[in-house]
């Protein structure tokens, strides 16, 4: 019986050797591409994580800088507010004093209005009341600024003594009975809960 020559068989990759080599090469390239894609994807994930971390760090730094800047601005504004309140109150009180001192008639009227109101006639006491109204409006404004934290304790303490001294003068006590409701309750309580014993000025003080 004649032998049949052995033939090369390849059940998985039919065809000639060139085709088989091409198939193997294609599989190898596909694996390389797949591996590269996986690495690129991993690199992208890692890069996005790094970018996210850096963004969070920058955002935190920006918040810190903003808070520090705001604190500096508030401190500057507070100093400016203190200075402005001090200046305006000082000017208002100085103008009242200057107005009274500018006239002999007003000076006499104001002096008697404080200490001896019975010596004033009706028209004179009316003028004294107008001066007292202007003066105590300024006092109330200063009291409000102090209560709101807009002026320092040191500035307020000096004026507090002055306010109480004027309030307990005989003429101001008469004027106050007709004008007290024109002022805020907190200011009324501050004045009316005080006494002459709270005034540190000597008895010899005249104004």
Contact map, one row per residue, 1 for C-alpha under 8 A:
111000000000000000000000000000000000000000000000000000000000000000000000000000000000000000000000000000000000000000000000000000000000000000000000000000000000000000000000000000000000000000000000000000000000000
111100000000000000000000000000000000000000000000000000000000000000000000000000000000000000000000000000000000000000000000000000000000000000000000000000000000000000000000000000000000000000000000000000000000000
111110000000000000000000000000000000000000000000000000000000000000000000000000000000000000000000000000000000000000000000000000000000000000000000000000000000000000000000000000000000000000000000000000000000000
011111000000000000000000000000000000000000000000000000000000000000000000000000000000000000000000000000000000000000000000000000000000000000000000000000000000000000000000000000000000000000000000000000000000000
001111100000000000000000000000000000000000000000000000000000000000000000000000000000000000000000000000000000000000000000000000000000000000000000000000000000000000000000000000000000000000000000000000000000000
000111110000000000000000000000000000000000000000000000000000000000000000000000000000000000000000000000000000000000000000000000000000000000000000000000000000000000000000000000000000000000000000000000000000000
000011111000000000000000000000000000000000000000000000000000000000000000000000000000000000000000000000000000000000000000000000000000000000000000000000000000000000000000000000000000000000000000000000000000000
000001111100000000000000000000000000000000000000000000000000000000000000000000000000000000000000000000000000000000000000000000000000000000000000000000000000000000000000000000000000000000000000000000000000000
000000111110010000000000000000000000000000000000000000000000000000000000000000000000000000000000000000000000000000000000000000000000000000000000000000000000000000000000000000000000000000000000000000000000000
000000011111111000000000000000000000000000000000000000000000000000000000000000000000000000000000000000000000000000000000000000000000000000000000000000000000000000000000000000000000000000000000000000000000000
000000001111110000000000000000000000000000000000000000000000000000000000000000000000000000000000000000000000000000000000000000000000000000000000000000000000000000000000000000000000000000000000000000000000000
000000000111110000000000000000000000000000000000000000000000000000000000000000000000000000000000000000000000000000000000000000000000000000000000000000000000000000000000000000000000000000000000000000000000000
000000000111111000010000000000000000000000000000000000000000000000000000000000000000000000000000000000000000000000000000000000000000000000000000000000000000000000000000000000000000000000000000000000000000000
000000001111111100010000000000000000000000000000000000000000000000000000000000000000000000000000000000000000000000000000000000000000000000000000000000000000000000000000000000000000000000000000000000000000000
000000000100111110110000000000000000000000000000000000000000000000000000000000000000000000000000000000000000000000000000000000000000000000000000000000000000000000000000000000000000000000000000000000000000000
000000000000011111110000000000000000000000000000000000000000000000000000000000000000000000000000000000000000000000000000000000000000000000000000000000000000000000000000000000000000000000000000000000000000000
000000000000001111111000000000000000000000000000000000000000000000000000000000000000000000000000000000000000000000000000000000000000000000000000000000000000000000000000000000000000000000000000000000000000000
000000000000000111111100000000000000000000000000000000000000000000000000000000000000000000000000000000000000000000000000000000000000000000000000000000000000000000000000000000000000000000000000000000000000000
000000000000001111111110000000000000000000000000000000000000000000000000000000000000000000000000000000000000000000000000000000000000000000000000000000000000000000000000000000000000000000000000000000000000000
000000000000111111111111000000000000000000000000000000000000000000000000000000000000000000000000000000000000000000000000000000000000000000000000000000000000000000000000000000000000000000000000000000000000000
000000000000000011111111100000000000000000000000000000000000000000000000000000000000000000000000000000000000000000000000000000000000000000000000000000000000000000000000000000000000000000000000000000000000000
000000000000000001111111110000000000000000000000000000000000000000000000000000000000000000000000000000000000000000000000000000000000000000000000000000000000000000000000000000000000000000000000000000000000000
000000000000000000111111111000000000000000000000000000000000000000000000000000000000000000000000000000000000000000000000000000000000000000000000000000000000000000000000000000000000000000000000000000000000000
000000000000000000011111111100000000000000000000000000000000000000000000000000000000000000000000000000000000000000000000000000000000000000000000000000000000000000000000000000000000000000000000000000000000000
000000000000000000001111111110000000000000000000000000000000000000000000000000000000000000000000000000000000000000000000000000000000000000000000000000000000000000000000000000000000000000000000000000000000000
000000000000000000000111111111000000000000000000000000000000000000000000000000000000000000000000000000000000000000000000000000000000000000000000000000000000000000000000000000000000000000000000000000000000000
000000000000000000000011111111100000000000000000000000000000000000000000000000000000000000000000000000000000000000000000000000000000000000000000000000000000000000000000000000000000000000000000000000000000000
000000000000000000000001111111110000000000000000000000000000000000000000000000000000000000000000000000000000000000000000000000000000000000000000000000000000000000000000000000000000000000000000000000000000000
000000000000000000000000111111111000000000000000000000000000000000000000000000000000000000000000000000000000000000000000000000000000000000000000000000000000000000000000000000000000000000000000000000000000000
000000000000000000000000011111111100000000000000000000000000000000000000000000000000000000000000000000000000000000000000000000000000000000000000000000000000000000000000000000000000000000000000000000000000000
000000000000000000000000001111111110000000000000000000000000000000000000000000000000000000000000000000000000000000000000000000000000000000000000000000000000000000000000000000000000000000000000000000000000000
000000000000000000000000000111111111000000000000000000000000000000000000000000000000000000000000000000000000000000000000000000000000000000000000000000000000000000000000000000000000000000000000000000000000000
000000000000000000000000000011111111100000000000000000000000000000000000000000000000000000000000000000000000000000000000000000000000000000000000000000000000000000000000000000000000000000000000000000000000000
000000000000000000000000000001111111110000000000000000000000000000000000000000000000000000000000000000000000000000000000000000000000000000000000000000000000000000000000000000000000000000000000000000000000000
000000000000000000000000000000111111111000000000000000000000000000000000000000000000000000000000000000000000000000000000000000000000000000000000000000000000000000000000000000000000000000000000000000000000000
000000000000000000000000000000011111111100000000000000000000000000000000000000000000000000000000000000000000000000000000000000000000000000000000000000000000000000000000000000000000000000000000000000000000000
000000000000000000000000000000001111111110000000000000000000000000000000000000000000000000000000000000000000000000000000000000000000000000000000000000000000000000000000000000000000000000000000000000000000000
000000000000000000000000000000000111111111000000000000000000000000000000000000000000000000000000000000000000000000000000000000000000000000000000000000000000000000000000000000000000000000000000000000000000000
000000000000000000000000000000000011111111100000000000000000000000000000000000000000000000000000000000000000000000000000000000000000000000000000000000000000000000000000000000000000000000000000000000000000000
000000000000000000000000000000000001111111110000000000000000000000000000000000000000000000000000000000000000000000000000000000000000000000000000000000000000000000000000000000000000000000000000000000000000000
000000000000000000000000000000000000111111111000000000000000000000000000000000000000000000000000000000000000000000000000000000000000000000000000000000000000000000000000000000000000000000000000000000000000000
000000000000000000000000000000000000011111111100000000000000000000000000000000000000000000000000000000000000000000000000000000000000000000000000000000000000000000000000000000000000000000000000000000000000000
000000000000000000000000000000000000001111111110000000000000000000000000000000000000000000000000000000000000000000000000000000000000000000000000000000000000000000000000000000000000000000000000000000000000000
000000000000000000000000000000000000000111111111000000000000000000000000000000000000000000000000000000000000000000000000000000000000000000000000000000000000000000000000000000000000000000000000000000000000000
000000000000000000000000000000000000000011111111100000000000000000000000000000000000000000000000000000000000000000000000000000000000000000000000000000000000000000000000000000000000000000000000000000000000000
000000000000000000000000000000000000000001111111110000000000000000000000000000000000000000000000000000000000000000000000000000000000000000000000000000000000000000000000000000000000000000000000000000000000000
000000000000000000000000000000000000000000111111111000000000000000000000000000000000000000000000000000000000000000000000000000000000000000000000000000000000000000000000000000000000000000000000000000000000000
000000000000000000000000000000000000000000011111111100000000000000000000000000000000000000000000000000000000000000000000000000000000000000000000000000000000000000000000000000000000000000000000000000000000000
000000000000000000000000000000000000000000001111111110000000000000000000000000000000000000000000000000000000000000000000000000000000000000000000000000000000000000000000000000000000000000000000000000000000000
000000000000000000000000000000000000000000000111111111000000000000000000000000000000000000000000000000000000000000000000000000000000000000000000000000000000000000000000000000000000000000000000000000000000000
000000000000000000000000000000000000000000000011111111100000000000000000000000000000000000000000000000000000000000000000000000000000000000000000000000000000000000000000000000000000000000000000000000000000000
000000000000000000000000000000000000000000000001111111110000000000000000000000000000000000000000000000000000000000000000000000000000000000000000000000000000000000000000000000000000000000000000000000000000000
000000000000000000000000000000000000000000000000111111111000000000000000000000000000000000000000000000000000000000000000000000000000000000000000000000000000000000000000000000000000000000000000000000000000000
000000000000000000000000000000000000000000000000011111111100000000000000000000000000000000000000000000000000000000000000000000000000000000000000000000000000000000000000000000000000000000000000000000000000000
000000000000000000000000000000000000000000000000001111111110000000000000000000000000000000000000000000000000000000000000000000000000000000000000000000000000000000000000000000000000000000000000000000000000000
000000000000000000000000000000000000000000000000000111111111000000000000000000000000000000000000000000000000000000000000000000000000000000000000000000000000000000000000000000000000000000000000000000000000000
000000000000000000000000000000000000000000000000000011111111100000000000000000000000000000000000000000000000000000000000000000000000000000000000000000000000000000000000000000000000000000000000000000000000000
000000000000000000000000000000000000000000000000000001111111110000000000000000000000000000000000000000000000000000000000000000000000000000000000000000000000000000000000000000000000000000000000000000000000000
000000000000000000000000000000000000000000000000000000111111111000000000000000000000000000000000000000000000000000000000000000000000000000000000000000000000000000000000000000000000000000000000000000000000000
000000000000000000000000000000000000000000000000000000011111111100000000000000000000000000000000000000000000000000000000000000000000000000000000000000000000000000000000000000000000000000000000000000000000000
000000000000000000000000000000000000000000000000000000001111111110000000000000000000000000000000000000000000000000000000000000000000000000000000000000000000000000000000000000000000000000000000000000000000000
000000000000000000000000000000000000000000000000000000000111111111000000000000000000000000000000000000000000000000000000000000000000000000000000000000000000000000000000000000000000000000000000000000000000000
000000000000000000000000000000000000000000000000000000000011111111100000000000000000000000000000000000000000000000000000000000000000000000000000000000000000000000000000000000000000000000000000000000000000000
000000000000000000000000000000000000000000000000000000000001111111110000000000000000000000000000000000000000000000000000000000000000000000000000000000000000000000000000000000000000000000000000000000000000000
000000000000000000000000000000000000000000000000000000000000111111111000000000000000000000000000000000000000000000000000000000000000000000000000000000000000000000000000000000000000000000000000000000000000000
000000000000000000000000000000000000000000000000000000000000011111111100000000000000000000000000000000000000000000000000000000000000000000000000000000000000000000000000000000000000000000000000000000000000000
000000000000000000000000000000000000000000000000000000000000001111111110000000000000000000000000000000000000000000000000000000000000000000000000000000000000000000000000000000000000000000000000000000000000000
000000000000000000000000000000000000000000000000000000000000000111111111000000000000000000000000000000000000000000000000000000000000000000000000000000000000000000000000000000000000000000000000000000000000000
000000000000000000000000000000000000000000000000000000000000000011111111100000000000000000000000000000000000000000000000000000000000000000000000000000000000000000000000000000000000000000000000000000000000000
000000000000000000000000000000000000000000000000000000000000000001111111110000000000000000000000000000000000000000000000000000000000000000000000000000000000000000000000000000000000000000000000000000000000000
000000000000000000000000000000000000000000000000000000000000000000111111111000000000000000000000000000000000000000000000000000000000000000000000000000000000000000000000000000000000000000000000000000000000000
000000000000000000000000000000000000000000000000000000000000000000011111111100000000000000000000000000000000000000000000000000000000000000000000000000000000000000000000000000000000000000000000000000000000000
000000000000000000000000000000000000000000000000000000000000000000001111111110000000000000000000000000000000000000000000000000000000000000000000000000000000000000000000000000000000000000000000000000000000000
000000000000000000000000000000000000000000000000000000000000000000000111111111000000000000000000000000000000000000000000000000000000000000000000000000000000000000000000000000000000000000000000000000000000000
000000000000000000000000000000000000000000000000000000000000000000000011111111100000000000000000000000000000000000000000000000000000000000000000000000000000000000000000000000000000000000000000000000000000000
000000000000000000000000000000000000000000000000000000000000000000000001111111110000000000000000000000000000000000000000000000000000000000000000000000000000000000000000000000000000000000000000000000000000000
000000000000000000000000000000000000000000000000000000000000000000000000111111111000000000000000000000000000000000000000000000000000000000000000000000000000000000000000000000000000000000000000000000000000000
000000000000000000000000000000000000000000000000000000000000000000000000011111111100000000000000000000000000000000000000000000000000000000000000000001000000000000000000000000000000000000000000000000000000000
000000000000000000000000000000000000000000000000000000000000000000000000001111111110000000000000000000000000000000000000000000000000000000000000000000000000000000000000000000000000000000000000000000000000000
000000000000000000000000000000000000000000000000000000000000000000000000000111111111000000000000000000000000000000000000000000000000000000000000000000000000000000000000000000000000000000000000000000000000000
000000000000000000000000000000000000000000000000000000000000000000000000000011111111100000000000000000000000000000000000000000000000000000000000000001000000000000000000000000000000000000000000000000000000000
000000000000000000000000000000000000000000000000000000000000000000000000000001111111110000000000000000000000000000000000000000000000000000000000000001110000000000000000000000000000000000000000000000000000000
000000000000000000000000000000000000000000000000000000000000000000000000000000111111111000000000000000000000000000000000000000000000000000000000000000000000000000000000000000000000000000000000000000000000000
000000000000000000000000000000000000000000000000000000000000000000000000000000011111111100000000000000000000000000000000000000000000000000000000000000000000000000000000000000000000000000000000000000000000000
000000000000000000000000000000000000000000000000000000000000000000000000000000001111111110000000000000000000000000000000000000000000000000000000100001100000000000000000000000000000000000000000000000000000000
000000000000000000000000000000000000000000000000000000000000000000000000000000000111111111000000000000000000000000000000000000000000000000000000000000100010000000000000000000000000000000000000000000000000000
000000000000000000000000000000000000000000000000000000000000000000000000000000000011111111100000000000000000000000000000000000000000000000000000000000000000000000000000000000000000000000000000000000000000000
000000000000000000000000000000000000000000000000000000000000000000000000000000000001111111110000000000000000000000000000000000000000000000000000000000000000000000000000000000000000000000000000000000000000000
000000000000000000000000000000000000000000000000000000000000000000000000000000000000111111111000000000000000000000000000000000000000000001000100000000000000000000000000000000000000000000000000000000000000000
000000000000000000000000000000000000000000000000000000000000000000000000000000000000011111111100000000000000000000000000000000000000000000000000000000000000000000000000000000000000000000000000000000000000000
000000000000000000000000000000000000000000000000000000000000000000000000000000000000001111111110000000000000000000000000000000000000000000000000000000000000000000000000000000000000000000000000000000000000000
000000000000000000000000000000000000000000000000000000000000000000000000000000000000000111111111000000000000000000000000000000000000000001000000000000000000000000000000000000000000000000000000000000000000000
000000000000000000000000000000000000000000000000000000000000000000000000000000000000000011111111100000000000000000000000000000000000001001000000000000000000000000000000000000000000000000000000000000000000000
000000000000000000000000000000000000000000000000000000000000000000000000000000000000000001111111110000000000000000000000000000000000000000000000000000000000000000000000000000000000000000000000000000000000000
000000000000000000000000000000000000000000000000000000000000000000000000000000000000000000111111111000000000000000000000000000000000000000000000000000000000000000000000000000000000000000000000000000000000000
000000000000000000000000000000000000000000000000000000000000000000000000000000000000000000011111111100000000000000000000000000000010011000000000000000000000000000000000000000000000000000000000000000000000000
000000000000000000000000000000000000000000000000000000000000000000000000000000000000000000001111111110000000000000000000000000000000000000000000000000000000000000000000000000000000000000000000000000000000000
000000000000000000000000000000000000000000000000000000000000000000000000000000000000000000000111111111000000000000000000000000000000000000000000000000000000000000000000000000000000000000000000000000000000000
000000000000000000000000000000000000000000000000000000000000000000000000000000000000000000000011111111100000000000000000000000000000000000000000000000000000000000000000000000000000000000000000000000000000000
000000000000000000000000000000000000000000000000000000000000000000000000000000000000000000000001111111100110010000000000000000000000000000000000000000000000000000000000000000000000000000000000000000000000000
000000000000000000000000000000000000000000000000000000000000000000000000000000000000000000000000111111110110000000000000000000000000000000000000000000000000000000000000000000000000000000000000000000000000000
000000000000000000000000000000000000000000000000000000000000000000000000000000000000000000000000011111110110000000000000000000000000000000000000000000000000000000000000000000000000000000000000000000000000000
000000000000000000000000000000000000000000000000000000000000000000000000000000000000000000000000001111111110000000000000000000000000000000000000000000000000000000000000000000000000000000000000000000000000000
000000000000000000000000000000000000000000000000000000000000000000000000000000000000000000000000000011111111000000000000000000000000000000000000000000000000000000000000000000000000000000000000000000000000000
000000000000000000000000000000000000000000000000000000000000000000000000000000000000000000000000000000111111100000000000000000000000000000000000000000000000000000000000000000000000000000000000000000000000000
000000000000000000000000000000000000000000000000000000000000000000000000000000000000000000000000000111111111110000000000000000000000000000000000000000000000000000000000000000000000000000000000000000000000000
000000000000000000000000000000000000000000000000000000000000000000000000000000000000000000000000000111111111111000000000000000000000000000000000000000000000000000000000000000000000000000000000000000000000000
000000000000000000000000000000000000000000000000000000000000000000000000000000000000000000000000000000011111111100000000000000000000000000000000000000000000000000000000000000000000000000000000000000000000000
000000000000000000000000000000000000000000000000000000000000000000000000000000000000000000000000000000001111111110000001000110010000000000000000000000000000000000000000000000000000000000000000000000000000000
000000000000000000000000000000000000000000000000000000000000000000000000000000000000000000000000000100000111111111000000000000010010000000000000000000000000000000000000000000000000000000000000000000000000000
000000000000000000000000000000000000000000000000000000000000000000000000000000000000000000000000000000000011111111110000000000000000000000000000000000000000000000000000000000000000000000000000000000000000011
000000000000000000000000000000000000000000000000000000000000000000000000000000000000000000000000000000000001111111111011000000000000000000000000000000000000000000000000001000000000000000000000000000000000000
000000000000000000000000000000000000000000000000000000000000000000000000000000000000000000000000000000000000111111111001000010010000000000000000000000000000000000000000001100000000000000000000000000000000000
000000000000000000000000000000000000000000000000000000000000000000000000000000000000000000000000000000000000011111111000000000000000000000000000000000000000000000000100111100000000000000000000000000000000000
000000000000000000000000000000000000000000000000000000000000000000000000000000000000000000000000000000000000001111111000000000000000000000000000000000000000000000000000111000000000000000000000000000000000000
000000000000000000000000000000000000000000000000000000000000000000000000000000000000000000000000000000000000001111111111000000000000000000000000000000000000000000000000011000000000000000000000000000000000000
000000000000000000000000000000000000000000000000000000000000000000000000000000000000000000000000000000000000000111111111000010000000000000000000000000000000000000000000011000000000000000000000000000000000000
000000000000000000000000000000000000000000000000000000000000000000000000000000000000000000000000000000000000000000011111100000000000000000000000000000000000000000000000000000000000000000000000000000000000000
000000000000000000000000000000000000000000000000000000000000000000000000000000000000000000000000000000000000000100011111100000000000000000000000000000000000000000000000000000000000000000000000000000000000000
000000000000000000000000000000000000000000000000000000000000000000000000000000000000000000000000000000000000100110011111111110000000000000000000000000000000000000000000000000000000000000000000000000000000000
000000000000000000000000000000000000000000000000000000000000000000000000000000000000000000000000000000000000000000000111111110000000000000000000000000000000000000000000000000000000000000000000000000000000000
000000000000000000000000000000000000000000000000000000000000000000000000000000000000000000000000000000000000000000000001111111000000000000000000000000000000000000000000000000000000000000000000000000000000000
000000000000000000000000000000000000000000000000000000000000000000000000000000000000000000000000000000000000000000000001111111100000000000000000000000000000000000000000000000000000000000000000000000000000000
000000000000000000000000000000000000000000000000000000000000000000000000000000000000000000000000000000000000100000000001111111110000000000000000000000000000000000000000000000000000000000000000000000000000000
000000000000000000000000000000000000000000000000000000000000000000000000000000000000000000000000000000000000100010001001111111111000000000000000000000000000000000000000000000000000000000000000000000000000000
000000000000000000000000000000000000000000000000000000000000000000000000000000000000000000000000000000000000000000000000011111111100000000000000000000000000000000000000000000000000000000000000000000000000000
000000000000000000000000000000000000000000000000000000000000000000000000000000000000000000000000000000000000000000000000001111111110000000000000000000000000000000000000000000000000000000000000000000000000000
000000000000000000000000000000000000000000000000000000000000000000000000000000000000000000000000000000000000110010000000000111111111000000000000000000000000000000000000000000000000000000000000000000000000000
000000000000000000000000000000000000000000000000000000000000000000000000000000000000000000000000000000000000000000000000000011111111100000000000000000000000000000000000000000100000000000000000000000000000000
000000000000000000000000000000000000000000000000000000000000000000000000000000000000000000000000000000000000000000000000000001111111110000000000000000000000000000000000000000000000000000000000000000000000000
000000000000000000000000000000000000000000000000000000000000000000000000000000000000000000000001000000000000010000000000000000111111111000000000000000000000000000000000000000000000000000000000000000000000000
000000000000000000000000000000000000000000000000000000000000000000000000000000000000000000000000000000000000000000000000000000011111111100000000000000000000000000000000000100100000000000000000000000000000000
000000000000000000000000000000000000000000000000000000000000000000000000000000000000000000000000000000000000000000000000000000001111111110000000000000000000000000000000000000000000000000000000000000000000000
000000000000000000000000000000000000000000000000000000000000000000000000000000000000000000000001000000000000000000000000000000000111111111000000000000000000000000000000000000000000000000000000000000000000000
000000000000000000000000000000000000000000000000000000000000000000000000000000000000000000001001000000000000000000000000000000000011111111100000000000000000000000000000000000000000000000000000000000000000000
000000000000000000000000000000000000000000000000000000000000000000000000000000000000000000000000000000000000000000000000000000000001111111110000000000000000000000000000000000000000000000000000000000000000000
000000000000000000000000000000000000000000000000000000000000000000000000000000000000000000000000000000000000000000000000000000000000111111111000000000000000000000000000000000000000000000000000000000000000000
000000000000000000000000000000000000000000000000000000000000000000000000000000000000000010011000000000000000000000000000000000000000011111111100000000000000000000000000000000000000000000000000000000000000000
000000000000000000000000000000000000000000000000000000000000000000000000000000000000000000000000000000000000000000000000000000000000001111111110000000000000000000100000000000000000000000000000000000000000000
000000000000000000000000000000000000000000000000000000000000000000000000000000000000000000000000000000000000000000000000000000000000000111111111000000000000000000000000000000000000001000100000000000000000000
000000000000000000000000000000000000000000000000000000000000000000000000000000000000000000000000000000000000000000000000000000000000000011111111100000000000000000000000000000000000000000000000000000000000000
000000000000000000000000000000000000000000000000000000000000000000000000000000000000000010000000000000000000000000000000000000000000000001111111110000000001000000000000000000000000000000000000000000000000000
000000000000000000000000000000000000000000000000000000000000000000000000000000000000000000000000000000000000000000000000000000000000000000111111111000000001000000000000000000000000000000100000000000000000000
000000000000000000000000000000000000000000000000000000000000000000000000000000000000000000000000000000000000000000000000000000000000000000011111111100000000000000000000000000000000000000000000000000000000000
000000000000000000000000000000000000000000000000000000000000000000000000000000000000100000000000000000000000000000000000000000000000000000001111111111100000000000000000000000000000000000000000000000000000000
000000000000000000000000000000000000000000000000000000000000000000000000000000000000000000000000000000000000000000000000000000000000000000000111111111111001000000000000000000000000000000000000000000000000000
000000000000000000000000000000000000000000000000000000000000000000000000000000000000000000000000000000000000000000000000000000000000000000000011111111000000000000000000000000000000000000000000000000000000000
000000000000000000000000000000000000000000000000000000000000000000000000000000000000000000000000000000000000000000000000000000000000000000000001111111000000000000000000000000000000000000000000000000000000000
000000000000000000000000000000000000000000000000000000000000000000000000000000000000000000000000000000000000000000000000000000000000000000000000111111110000000000000000000000000000000000000000000000000000000
000000000000000000000000000000000000000000000000000000000000000000000000000001001100100000000000000000000000000000000000000000000000000000000000111111110000000000000000000000000000000000000000000000000000000
000000000000000000000000000000000000000000000000000000000000000000000000000000000100110000000000000000000000000000000000000000000000000000000000110011111011000000000000000000000000000000000000000000000000000
000000000000000000000000000000000000000000000000000000000000000000000000000000000100000000000000000000000000000000000000000000000000000000000000010011111111000000000000000000000000000000000000000000000000000
000000000000000000000000000000000000000000000000000000000000000000000000000000000000000000000000000000000000000000000000000000000000000000000000010000111111100000000000000000000000000000000000000000000000000
000000000000000000000000000000000000000000000000000000000000000000000000000000000000000000000000000000000000000000000000000000000000000000000000000000011111110000000000000000000000000000000000000000000000000
000000000000000000000000000000000000000000000000000000000000000000000000000000000000010000000000000000000000000000000000000000000000000000000000000000111111111000000000000000000000000000000000000000000000000
000000000000000000000000000000000000000000000000000000000000000000000000000000000000000000000000000000000000000000000000000000000000000000000110010000111111111100000000000000000000000000000000000000000000000
000000000000000000000000000000000000000000000000000000000000000000000000000000000000000000000000000000000000000000000000000000000000000000000000000000001111111110000000000000000000000000000000000000000000000
000000000000000000000000000000000000000000000000000000000000000000000000000000000000000000000000000000000000000000000000000000000000000000000000000000000111111111000000000000000000000000000000000000000000000
000000000000000000000000000000000000000000000000000000000000000000000000000000000000000000000000000000000000000000000000000000000000000000000000000000000011111111100000000000000000000000000000000000000000000
000000000000000000000000000000000000000000000000000000000000000000000000000000000000000000000000000000000000000000000000000000000000000000000000000000000001111111110000000000000000000000000000000000000000000
000000000000000000000000000000000000000000000000000000000000000000000000000000000000000000000000000000000000000000000000000000000000000000000000000000000000111111111000000000000000000000000000000000111000000
000000000000000000000000000000000000000000000000000000000000000000000000000000000000000000000000000000000000000000000000000000000000000000000000000000000000011111111100000000000000000000000000000000000000000
000000000000000000000000000000000000000000000000000000000000000000000000000000000000000000000000000000000000000000000000000000000000000000100000000000000000001111111110000000000000000000000000000000000000000
000000000000000000000000000000000000000000000000000000000000000000000000000000000000000000000000000000000000000000000000000000000000000000000000000000000000000111111111000000000000000000000010010101100000000
000000000000000000000000000000000000000000000000000000000000000000000000000000000000000000000000000000000000000000000000000000000000000000000000000000000000000011111111100000000000000000000000000100101000000
000000000000000000000000000000000000000000000000000000000000000000000000000000000000000000000000000000000000000001000000000000000000000000000000000000000000000001111111100100000000000000000000000000000000001
000000000000000000000000000000000000000000000000000000000000000000000000000000000000000000000000000000000000000000000000000000000000000000000000000000000000000000111111100110000000000000000010000000000000000
000000000000000000000000000000000000000000000000000000000000000000000000000000000000000000000000000000000000000000000000000000000000000000000000000000000000000000011111110110000000000000000000001100000000000
000000000000000000000000000000000000000000000000000000000000000000000000000000000000000000000000000000000000000001100000000000000000000000000000000000000000000000001111111110000000000000000000000000000000000
000000000000000000000000000000000000000000000000000000000000000000000000000000000000000000000000000000000000000001111000000000000000000000000000000000000000000000000001111111000000000000000000000000000000000
000000000000000000000000000000000000000000000000000000000000000000000000000000000000000000000000000000000000000111111000000000000000000000000000000000000000000000000000111111100000000000000000000000000000000
000000000000000000000000000000000000000000000000000000000000000000000000000000000000000000000000000000000000000011000000000000000001000000000000000000000000000000000111111111110000000000000000000000000000000
000000000000000000000000000000000000000000000000000000000000000000000000000000000000000000000000000000000000000000000000000000000000000000000000000000000000000000000011111111111000000000000000000000000000000
000000000000000000000000000000000000000000000000000000000000000000000000000000000000000000000000000000000000000000000000000000000000000000000000000000000000000000000000011111111100000000000000000000000000000
000000000000000000000000000000000000000000000000000000000000000000000000000000000000000000000000000000000000000000000000000000001001000000000000000000000000000000000000001111111110000000000000000000000000000
000000000000000000000000000000000000000000000000000000000000000000000000000000000000000000000000000000000000000000000000000000000000000000000000000000000000000000000000000111111111000000000000000000000000000
000000000000000000000000000000000000000000000000000000000000000000000000000000000000000000000000000000000000000000000000000000000000000000000000000000000000000000000000000011111111000000000000000000000000000
000000000000000000000000000000000000000000000000000000000000000000000000000000000000000000000000000000000000000000000000000000000000000000000000000000000000000000000000000001111111100000000000000000000000000
000000000000000000000000000000000000000000000000000000000000000000000000000000000000000000000000000000000000000000000000000000000000000000000000000000000000000000000000000000111111111000000000000000000000000
000000000000000000000000000000000000000000000000000000000000000000000000000000000000000000000000000000000000000000000000000000000000000000000000000000000000000000000000000000011111111000010000000000000000000
000000000000000000000000000000000000000000000000000000000000000000000000000000000000000000000000000000000000000000000000000000000000000000000000000000000000000000000000000000000111111110000000000000000000000
000000000000000000000000000000000000000000000000000000000000000000000000000000000000000000000000000000000000000000000000000000000000000000000000000000000000000000000000000000000011111100000000000000000000000
000000000000000000000000000000000000000000000000000000000000000000000000000000000000000000000000000000000000000000000000000000000000000000010000000000000000000000000000000000000011111110110000000000000000000
000000000000000000000000000000000000000000000000000000000000000000000000000000000000000000000000000000000000000000000000000000000000000000000000000000000000000000000000000000000000111111110000000000000000000
000000000000000000000000000000000000000000000000000000000000000000000000000000000000000000000000000000000000000000000000000000000000000000000000000000000000000000000000000000000000101111111000000000000000000
000000000000000000000000000000000000000000000000000000000000000000000000000000000000000000000000000000000000000000000000000000000000000000000000000000000000000000000000000000000000000111111100000000000000000
000000000000000000000000000000000000000000000000000000000000000000000000000000000000000000000000000000000000000000000000000000000000000000010010000000000000000000000000000000000000001111111110000000000000000
000000000000000000000000000000000000000000000000000000000000000000000000000000000000000000000000000000000000000000000000000000000000000000000000000000000000000000000000000000000001001111111111000000000000000
000000000000000000000000000000000000000000000000000000000000000000000000000000000000000000000000000000000000000000000000000000000000000000000000000000000000000000000000000000000000000011111111100000000000000
000000000000000000000000000000000000000000000000000000000000000000000000000000000000000000000000000000000000000000000000000000000000000000000000000000000000000000000000000000000000000001111111110000000000000
000000000000000000000000000000000000000000000000000000000000000000000000000000000000000000000000000000000000000000000000000000000000000000000000000000000000000000010010000000000000000000111111110000000000000
000000000000000000000000000000000000000000000000000000000000000000000000000000000000000000000000000000000000000000000000000000000000000000000000000000000000000000000000000000000000000000011111111000000000000
000000000000000000000000000000000000000000000000000000000000000000000000000000000000000000000000000000000000000000000000000000000000000000000000000000000000000000000000000000000000000000001111111000000000000
000000000000000000000000000000000000000000000000000000000000000000000000000000000000000000000000000000000000000000000000000000000000000000000000000000000000000000010000000000000000000000000111111101000000000
000000000000000000000000000000000000000000000000000000000000000000000000000000000000000000000000000000000000000000000000000000000000000000000000000000000000000000000001000000000000000000000001111111100000000
000000000000000000000000000000000000000000000000000000000000000000000000000000000000000000000000000000000000000000000000000000000000000000000000000000000000000000011001000000000000000000000000011111100000000
000000000000000000000000000000000000000000000000000000000000000000000000000000000000000000000000000000000000000000000000000000000000000000000000000000000000000000000000000000000000000000000000001111110000000
000000000000000000000000000000000000000000000000000000000000000000000000000000000000000000000000000000000000000000000000000000000000000000000000000000000000000000010000000000000000000000000000011111110000000
000000000000000000000000000000000000000000000000000000000000000000000000000000000000000000000000000000000000000000000000000000000000000000000000000000000000000010011000000000000000000000000000001111111000000
000000000000000000000000000000000000000000000000000000000000000000000000000000000000000000000000000000000000000000000000000000000000000000000000000000000000000010000000000000000000000000000000000011111100000
000000000000000000000000000000000000000000000000000000000000000000000000000000000000000000000000000000000000000000000000000000000000000000000000000000000000000010001000000000000000000000000000000000111110100
000000000000000000000000000000000000000000000000000000000000000000000000000000000000000000000000000000000000000000000000000000000000000000000000000000000000000000000000000000000000000000000000000000011111100
000000000000000000000000000000000000000000000000000000000000000000000000000000000000000000000000000000000000000000000000000000000000000000000000000000000000000000000000000000000000000000000000000000001111100
000000000000000000000000000000000000000000000000000000000000000000000000000000000000000000000000000000000000000000000000000000000000000000000000000000000000000000000000000000000000000000000000000000000111110
000000000000000000000000000000000000000000000000000000000000000000000000000000000000000000000000000000000000000000000000000000000000000000000000000000000000000000000000000000000000000000000000000000001111111
000000000000000000000000000000000000000000000000000000000000000000000000000000000000000000000000000000000000001000000000000000000000000000000000000000000000000000000000000000000000000000000000000000000001111
000000000000000000000000000000000000000000000000000000000000000000000000000000000000000000000000000000000000001000000000000000000000000000000000000000000000000000000100000000000000000000000000000000000000111
